[in-house]
């Protein structure tokens, strides 16, 4: 079970989308949950991503400052891969 940083609900890992900070410091979405690095989880929902973005919870969990351009790219990628 993992906790969504947007809505704070606990769900099975397979139902959540992983945001990962690679060892090189690159932040990206991990749709398969297999990339190496530090991870944070959100629902497959644009609403949860926006909520986590506003509160900067992903920044805190990944222990780095995420530029707005990266958040914008994550939103576009999530929209494109919507179920």
C-alpha angles and dihedrals in degrees: 000000000000131000122239110231091213105050099012092231119145113232137161112280091244091061094055135074117235122223107200135195108205122218086258090058098253115143118211144145116268110204094177098043092230105105116112119244141063113322140206125185135225134168119262086260130113087212092061092046091052091048092050090046093052093050093041090229093143090054090053096047094045090044094228139090112257116210118233089242090062091051089050090051091049090052092051092047092049091050091050093049096043114141 
